[in-house]
Amino acid sequence: MATTLRTETEDGVRVITLSRAGAYNTITPALRDELGEAIEAADRDRGVHVILLRAEGPAFCAGYELSSATARPRGGAAAELGPVWDSVADMAMIGRYVETYMKLWYAKKPTIAAVQGWCIGGGTDMVLCADIIVAGEGATFGYPPSRVWGTPTTAMWVYRMGLERAKRYMLTGDEIPAPRAAEIGMILEAVPDEALQGHALALAKRMARVPINQLIMLKLLCNQTAENMGLASSRQLGTLFDGIARHTQEGLDFVARANEAGFRQAVRERDDPFGDYGSRAKAQR
């Protein structure tokens, strides 16, 4: 039985709800595995036309789970890799997370994400793989680990917002409020927070009225454009660079500071000069 999410089906829509609200739905190995299984099950079910991913609590996903983030990066890297960093083993380890996120992209059926609150760090690696993203106006996106200790693994930024805008936010790590994210094409739209869940479900149900064969063909037709642009190779490079970024001198210094002063303090010191995230981020990768 799943412990990190729950599922239900309504009018052809399989709703997958992340349920680690008290932990801001941070990513753990259990969440990774259960989410992958839930997406696959929905994709196999002929009664399901559309998959809707949403989350309980104040945040959609605030990145990777804090307790293992520095001591065991990405849910157990230190234990898997031993005393000397092995880039191939690291790629295989983080690749397990990437494969789960990409199930949203490669699912035959359309996937929609409804985002509230924080969606940062590893949370963006996940959510940007959905076909369509709808967010509450109070939601915030961003990849603060681009300042130190990470790169986007699924590498969806350029495909969603274009080259220059992707560079603008990758090269600063700046936060992106949901209305701005909609304006630049990162997400489909931002709606009032109180209307988010109803709006996203209504869109999913409207889409679910279309025959499955039509939905599958049209999604594949759209996604193939990004595939032809080199999405697979970008993703592979992003996964490799993420491991390298966690093992640069700056990355190791960040981990050392986190172990000395606590992860949240290290994050504050990283982000306070930019005037965002910082002490307001309750959890992030």
C-alpha positions in Angstrom: 0.0 0.0 0.0 1.3 3.4 -1.0 2.5 5.6 1.9 3.5 8.8 0.0 0.5 9.3 -2.3 -3.1 8.3 -2.9 -5.1 7.7 -6.1 -8.7 7.9 -7.2 -10.5 8.0 -10.6 -13.3 10.3 -11.6 -14.9 10.6 -15.0 -11.9 9.1 -16.8 -9.3 11.1 -14.8 -6.8 9.3 -12.6 -5.9 11.7 -9.8 -2.6 11.1 -8.1 -2.2 13.1 -4.9 1.2 13.5 -3.2 0.4 13.1 0.5 3.5 14.0 2.4 2.1 17.4 3.3 3.9 17.7 6.6 7.2 17.3 4.8 6.2 19.6 1.9 6.0 16.6 -0.3 9.8 16.4 -0.5 11.2 13.6 -2.7 12.2 10.3 -1.1 13.0 6.9 -2.6 9.6 5.7 -1.5 7.8 8.6 -3.2 9.9 8.0 -6.4 8.9 4.4 -6.5 5.3 4.9 -5.6 4.8 7.7 -8.1 6.4 5.6 -10.9 4.1 2.7 -10.1 1.0 5.0 -9.9 1.7 6.6 -13.3 2.3 3.2 -15.0 -0.9 1.8 -13.5 -2.9 4.8 -14.8 -1.4 4.4 -18.2 -2.4 0.7 -18.4 -6.0 1.3 -17.3 -8.3 1.6 -20.3 -10.8 3.4 -18.1 -8.4 6.3 -17.6 -8.0 8.9 -20.3 -6.0 11.6 -18.4 -3.6 11.6 -15.4 -3.8 14.5 -13.0 -0.9 15.0 -10.5 -1.6 17.2 -7.5 -0.4 17.5 -3.9 -1.7 18.0 -0.4 -0.6 20.8 1.9 1.1 24.2 1.5 3.7 23.0 -1.1 3.5 20.9 -4.2 7.1 19.7 -3.8 10.0 21.5 -2.1 12.7 19.3 -3.6 14.6 16.4 -2.2 14.0 15.3 1.4 16.3 17.2 3.8 17.6 14.5 6.2 19.4 12.6 3.4 20.1 15.6 1.1 23.7 16.2 2.3 24.6 13.1 4.3 23.4 10.9 1.5 22.7 13.0 -1.6 19.7 12.0 -3.7 18.4 9.3 -1.3 21.5 7.2 -0.7 24.3 8.2 -3.0 27.1 8.0 -0.3 26.1 4.5 0.6 25.9 3.4 -3.0 29.1 5.1 -4.2 31.5 4.4 -1.4 34.4 6.7 -0.3 35.4 7.7 -3.9 32.8 9.3 -6.2 31.9 7.1 -9.1 30.3 9.2 -11.9 28.8 6.1 -13.6 27.2 4.8 -10.4 26.0 8.3 -9.6 24.3 8.6 -12.9 22.6 5.2 -12.4 21.4 6.3 -8.9 20.0 9.7 -9.9 18.8 8.2 -13.2 16.3 6.2 -11.2 14.6 9.5 -10.1 14.8 10.9 -13.6 13.2 7.8 -15.1 10.2 8.3 -12.7 9.8 12.0 -13.6 9.9 11.2 -17.3 7.1 8.7 -16.9 4.9 11.9 -16.9 6.3 12.8 -20.3 6.4 9.3 -21.8 3.0 8.1 -20.5 0.8 7.5 -23.5 -2.0 9.5 -21.9 -1.9 13.3 -21.2 -0.6 14.3 -17.8 -1.6 17.5 -16.0 0.0 18.9 -12.9 -1.8 21.3 -10.4 0.8 23.2 -8.4 0.4 25.2 -5.2 3.0 26.8 -3.0 6.7 25.8 -3.5 7.7 23.8 -6.5 11.5 24.2 -6.4 14.7 22.3 -6.9 14.0 18.6 -7.6 10.3 19.5 -7.6 10.8 21.3 -10.9 12.6 18.3 -12.3 9.4 16.3 -11.7 6.7 18.8 -12.6 8.2 20.1 -15.8 7.8 16.6 -17.3 4.0 16.9 -17.2 2.3 17.8 -20.4 0.4 20.7 -18.9 1.0 22.7 -15.7 -1.6 24.8 -14.0 -0.6 26.7 -10.9 -2.2 28.8 -8.1 -1.2 32.4 -8.3 0.7 32.0 -5.0 2.9 29.2 -6.3 6.6 29.7 -6.8 8.9 27.9 -9.1 12.7 27.9 -9.3 16.0 26.0 -9.2 18.1 27.5 -6.4 20.6 24.6 -6.6 21.9 26.1 -9.8 23.7 28.6 -7.6 25.7 25.7 -6.1 25.2 22.0 -5.8 23.1 21.0 -8.7 21.8 21.2 -12.3 18.3 20.3 -13.6 18.3 16.6 -14.4 15.4 16.4 -16.7 16.6 19.5 -18.6 13.1 20.6 -19.6 13.7 24.4 -19.1 14.7 25.3 -22.7 11.9 23.3 -24.2 9.3 25.1 -22.1 10.4 28.7 -22.1 13.0 29.1 -24.8 16.8 29.5 -24.8 17.3 33.0 -23.4 14.6 32.8 -20.7 15.9 29.4 -19.6 19.4 30.9 -19.3 18.1 33.9 -17.4 16.7 31.7 -14.7 19.3 29.0 -14.7 22.2 31.4 -14.5 20.8 33.1 -11.5 18.6 30.5 -9.8 16.0 33.2 -9.2 12.6 32.3 -8.1 9.7 32.5 -10.6 6.2 33.5 -9.2 3.4 31.6 -10.9 2.0 34.6 -12.9 5.5 35.2 -14.3 5.9 31.5 -15.1 2.7 31.6 -17.1 3.8 34.8 -18.9 7.1 33.3 -20.1 5.5 29.9 -21.1 7.0 27.8 -18.3 3.4 26.8 -17.3 0.1 27.0 -19.0 -1.7 29.4 -16.7 -1.9 30.7 -13.1 -5.3 30.8 -11.5 -6.6 32.0 -8.1 -5.3 29.7 -5.4 -8.7 28.8 -4.2 -9.8 27.8 -7.7 -6.7 25.7 -8.6 -7.9 22.2 -7.8 -11.4 22.6 -9.3 -9.9 24.3 -12.4 -7.3 21.6 -13.0 -9.8 18.8 -12.5 -12.3 20.4 -14.9 -9.6 20.8 -17.6 -8.6 17.1 -17.1 -12.3 16.0 -17.4 -12.8 18.1 -20.5 -9.7 16.4 -22.1 -10.9 13.0 -20.9 -14.0 13.3 -23.2 -11.7 12.8 -26.2 -11.1 9.1 -27.3 -8.0 7.6 -25.9 -6.6 6.9 -29.3 -6.9 10.5 -30.3 -5.2 11.7 -27.1 -2.3 9.2 -27.5 -1.7 10.3 -31.1 -1.9 14.0 -30.5 0.4 13.9 -27.4 3.0 11.9 -29.3 2.8 14.3 -32.2 3.5 17.2 -29.9 6.2 15.6 -27.9 8.1 14.4 -30.9 9.1 17.9 -31.7 11.0 18.2 -28.4 12.5 14.7 -29.0 13.7 15.7 -32.4 15.4 18.7 -30.8 17.6 16.4 -28.7 15.6 16.1 -25.4 17.1 12.7 -24.6 20.7 13.8 -24.9 20.0 17.0 -22.9 18.5 14.9 -20.2 21.5 12.6 -20.1 23.9 15.6 -19.9 21.8 17.2 -17.1 21.9 14.0 -15.1 25.7 13.8 -15.4 26.3 17.4 -14.7 24.1 17.2 -11.6 26.4 14.7 -10.1 29.5 16.7 -11.1 28.0 19.8 -9.5 27.5 18.0 -6.2 31.2 17.1 -6.2 32.9 20.3 -7.2 34.9 22.1 -4.5 32.0 24.5 -4.1 29.5 21.6 -3.9 31.6 19.8 -1.2 32.0 23.1 0.7 28.3 23.5 0.7 27.8 20.0 2.1 30.5 20.7 4.7 28.7 23.9 5.8 25.4 22.1 5.9 26.8 19.4 8.2 28.4 22.1 10.4 25.6 24.6 10.7 22.5 22.7 9.4 21.1 22.4 5.9 18.7 25.3 6.3 21.4 27.7 7.4 23.6 26.7 4.5 20.7 27.3 2.2 20.1 30.8 3.7 23.7 31.7 3.2 23.5 30.6 -0.4 20.3 32.4 -1.2 20.2 35.5 1.0 22.5 37.5 -1.3 19.9 37.1 -4.0 17.0 38.2 -1.8 14.8 35.2 -2.4 14.1 31.7 -1.0 16.6 31.8 1.9 15.0 31.7 5.4 11.5 31.5 3.8 12.3 28.1 2.2 11.1 25.5 4.7 12.6 22.6 2.7 14.3 22.2 -0.6 17.0 20.2 -2.1 
